[in-house]
């Protein structure tokens, strides 16, 4: 089957691209989208970094005891 361009195909493509551009701007320029785009990565980084900082401030060395009754370690 051979697909042929319909008459007025370029005009339809321009209309389609115009709608896509409008919808894209409508979504991207919302405050909620901008805030979530900036806030979520910072929040994820905070969840990764803050516990590490808190545990490093403890200062006491941690002692770990391993009990191996087989004597392989």
ABEGO torsion letter per residue (X at the ends): XBBBBBBGAAAAAAAAAAAAAAAAAAAAABAAAAAAAAAAAAAAAAAAAAAAAAAAAAGBBBBBBBBBAAGAX
